[in-house]
């Protein structure tokens, strides 16, 4: 999913951590970064994905996961393989 959204490794970490808590101060503590740095990464992610809120970002991430999953099934890899690959992104 991170690759499909064209996010850097650090931006991907922010996205994954934000599934647990979207508050800036909580993300800063989780990732051992300053709140200012979290805001910078968040803004970069928004810009790259073309969204304006956490809700839109999660919707885009979910849609990307589903699209990738269905494409893998269509390619003949099967649902089990698609799930393992999607979860590994």
Backbone as CSV, one residue per row, in Angstrom:
resi,resn,N_x,N_y,N_z,CA_x,CA_y,CA_z,C_x,C_y,C_z
1,UNK,0.819,-1.189,0.000,0.000,0.000,0.000,0.864,1.253,0.000
2,UNK,1.929,1.253,0.794,2.786,2.429,0.889,3.392,2.741,-0.482
3,UNK,3.867,1.689,-1.150,4.441,1.892,-2.492,3.393,2.391,-3.461
4,UNK,2.188,1.836,-3.385,1.123,2.237,-4.308,0.744,3.703,-4.121
5,UNK,0.836,4.193,-2.890,0.540,5.607,-2.631,1.748,6.506,-2.880
6,UNK,2.896,5.901,-3.211,4.148,6.610,-3.506,4.655,7.422,-2.301
7,UNK,4.590,6.785,-1.134,5.053,7.433,0.087,6.462,6.967,0.423
8,UNK,7.211,7.855,1.064,8.534,7.467,1.553,8.359,6.510,2.737
9,UNK,9.452,5.899,3.144,9.391,4.978,4.284,8.882,5.694,5.533
10,UNK,9.372,6.891,5.791,8.965,7.636,6.987,7.499,8.051,6.896
11,UNK,7.055,8.459,5.709,5.652,8.814,5.519,4.771,7.584,5.733
12,UNK,5.263,6.427,5.307,4.537,5.185,5.523,4.424,4.852,6.998
13,UNK,5.500,5.097,7.747,5.459,4.884,9.193,4.391,5.757,9.827
14,UNK,4.319,6.999,9.387,3.304,7.915,9.911,1.912,7.396,9.592
15,UNK,1.701,6.944,8.368,0.390,6.424,7.983,0.026,5.216,8.845
16,UNK,0.950,4.273,8.999,0.675,3.086,9.816,0.394,3.460,11.271
17,UNK,1.187,4.369,11.829,0.983,4.778,13.224,-0.350,5.496,13.388
18,UNK,-0.767,6.216,12.379,-2.011,6.980,12.488,-3.248,6.087,12.481
19,UNK,-3.096,4.812,12.119,-4.212,3.881,12.252,-4.538,3.661,13.724
20,UNK,-3.554,3.853,14.599,-3.744,3.667,16.035,-4.186,4.948,16.733
21,UNK,-3.679,6.067,16.275,-4.008,7.355,16.911,-3.647,8.461,15.939
22,UNK,-4.572,9.362,15.693,-4.304,10.424,14.725,-3.880,11.750,15.368
23,UNK,-3.842,11.785,16.692,-3.443,13.026,17.357,-1.953,13.290,17.130
24,UNK,-1.632,14.536,16.844,-0.256,14.930,16.535,0.685,14.575,17.688
25,UNK,0.299,14.896,18.913,1.181,14.623,20.051,1.394,13.127,20.260
26,UNK,0.359,12.330,20.040,0.487,10.874,20.187,1.392,10.304,19.095
27,UNK,1.216,10.771,17.860,2.068,10.300,16.761,3.523,10.695,16.998
28,UNK,3.732,11.889,17.514,5.093,12.333,17.820,5.749,11.411,18.841
29,UNK,4.992,11.004,19.853,5.533,10.102,20.868,5.787,8.710,20.295
30,UNK,4.865,8.210,19.491,5.007,6.881,18.889,6.241,6.819,17.995
31,UNK,6.433,7.855,17.182,7.513,7.846,16.193,8.789,8.539,16.681
32,UNK,8.771,9.034,17.908,9.925,9.742,18.491,10.354,10.920,17.615
33,UNK,9.359,11.717,17.212,9.593,12.911,16.412,8.882,14.088,17.069
34,UNK,9.245,15.285,16.669,8.566,16.459,17.216,7.195,16.616,16.554
35,UNK,6.262,17.267,17.230,4.953,17.535,16.621,5.081,18.316,15.307
36,UNK,6.043,19.227,15.250,6.258,19.986,14.011,6.632,19.047,12.854
37,UNK,7.503,18.080,13.121,7.911,17.127,12.085,6.726,16.263,11.658
38,UNK,5.892,15.875,12.604,4.693,15.094,12.274,3.792,15.894,11.344
39,UNK,3.603,17.176,11.651,2.767,18.026,10.785,3.363,18.128,9.379
40,UNK,4.682,18.240,9.304,5.348,18.327,7.999,5.114,17.055,7.196
41,UNK,5.345,15.901,7.819,5.114,14.630,7.125,3.647,14.473,6.744
42,UNK,2.748,14.827,7.654,1.314,14.730,7.365,0.952,15.565,6.141
43,UNK,1.457,16.797,6.093,1.156,17.661,4.956,1.717,17.106,3.651
44,UNK,2.911,16.512,3.708,3.498,15.888,2.509,2.648,14.714,2.038
45,UNK,2.194,13.902,2.986,1.354,12.753,2.635,0.058,13.241,2.009
46,UNK,-0.583,14.223,2.617,-1.819,14.777,2.057,-1.595,15.227,0.618
47,UNK,-0.515,15.951,0.394,-0.224,16.479,-0.933,-0.004,15.342,-1.940
48,UNK,0.784,14.349,-1.560,1.078,13.237,-2.463,-0.167,12.437,-2.826
49,UNK,-1.026,12.223,-1.835,-2.212,11.399,-2.041,-3.364,12.232,-2.613
50,UNK,-3.307,13.549,-2.440,-4.347,14.430,-2.964,-5.567,14.517,-2.076
51,UNK,-5.334,14.558,-0.758,-6.429,14.632,0.205,-6.230,15.836,1.122
52,UNK,-7.266,16.119,1.933,-7.196,17.258,2.848,-7.460,16.908,4.300
53,UNK,-7.703,15.619,4.587,-8.008,15.230,5.967,-7.576,13.789,6.207
54,UNK,-7.500,13.423,7.522,-7.184,12.042,7.872,-8.234,11.099,7.301
55,UNK,-9.498,11.492,7.375,-10.579,10.631,6.874,-10.400,10.346,5.385
56,UNK,-10.086,11.374,4.616,-9.860,11.180,3.183,-8.623,10.316,2.936
57,UNK,-7.598,10.496,3.763,-6.379,9.694,3.621,-6.680,8.215,3.871
58,UNK,-7.425,7.914,4.924,-7.764,6.527,5.219,-8.636,5.925,4.124
59,UNK,-9.557,6.723,3.598,-10.397,6.230,2.499,-9.533,5.896,1.283
60,UNK,-8.560,6.759,0.981,-7.665,6.515,-0.151,-6.800,5.285,0.092
61,UNK,-6.298,5.137,1.313,-5.469,3.972,1.649,-6.293,2.689,1.548
62,UNK,-7.507,2.717,2.052,-8.375,1.547,1.985,-8.693,1.199,0.535
63,UNK,-9.034,2.199,-0.264,-9.340,1.961,-1.680,-8.139,1.376,-2.405
64,UNK,-6.937,1.853,-2.076,-5.722,1.326,-2.688,-5.514,-0.130,-2.314
65,UNK,-5.735,-0.472,-1.058,-5.601,-1.870,-0.614,-6.580,-2.772,-1.342
66,UNK,-7.819,-2.348,-1.432,-8.845,-3.157,-2.098,-8.512,-3.315,-3.575
67,UNK,-8.117,-2.242,-4.227,-7.766,-2.295,-5.646,-6.602,-3.241,-5.883
68,UNK,-5.567,-3.142,-5.058,-4.410,-4.039,-5.186,-4.810,-5.488,-4.952
69,UNK,-5.638,-5.707,-3.970,-6.095,-7.060,-3.638,-6.861,-7.659,-4.823
70,UNK,-7.794,-6.906,-5.378,-8.585,-7.409,-6.491,-7.731,-7.633,-7.734
71,UNK,-6.748,-6.767,-7.966,-5.858,-6.937,-9.114,-5.060,-8.227,-8.984
72,UNK,-4.586,-8.535,-7.790,-3.818,-9.769,-7.580,-4.692,-11.001,-7.789
73,UNK,-5.931,-10.932,-7.338,-6.847,-12.055,-7.555,-7.086,-12.227,-9.051
74,UNK,-7.307,-11.130,-9.743,-7.550,-11.165,-11.180,-6.347,-11.736,-11.936
75,UNK,-5.143,-11.474,-11.445,-3.928,-11.988,-12.084,-3.762,-13.484,-11.859
76,UNK,-4.622,-14.069,-11.037,-4.583,-15.495,-10.832,-3.753,-15.951,-9.657
77,UNK,-3.348,-15.024,-8.810,-2.551,-15.407,-7.646,-3.402,-15.974,-6.525
78,UNK,-4.691,-15.708,-6.569,-5.582,-16.221,-5.534,-5.694,-15.285,-4.356
79,UNK,-6.759,-15.452,-3.607,-7.052,-14.562,-2.481,-6.014,-14.680,-1.378
80,UNK,-5.566,-15.894,-1.049,-4.600,-16.061,0.031,-3.299,-15.345,-0.281
81,UNK,-2.817,-15.498,-1.496,-1.582,-14.826,-1.905,-1.772,-13.316,-1.895
82,UNK,-2.919,-12.856,-2.356,-3.193,-11.421,-2.405,-3.209,-10.842,-1.001
83,UNK,-3.800,-11.531,-0.043,-3.836,-11.027,1.322,-2.436,-10.958,1.930
84,UNK,-1.639,-11.999,1.731,-0.279,-11.993,2.265,0.530,-10.848,1.679
85,UNK,0.403,-10.618,0.374,1.156,-9.556,-0.283,0.664,-8.186,0.159
86,UNK,-0.652,-8.014,0.248,-1.207,-6.728,0.672,-0.799,-6.408,2.093
87,UNK,-0.857,-7.382,2.986,-0.472,-7.154,4.374,1.018,-6.892,4.515
88,UNK,1.815,-7.353,3.564,3.245,-7.163,3.630,3.698,-5.816,3.126
89,UNK,2.810,-5.062,2.469,3.182,-3.732,1.941,3.313,-2.716,3.027
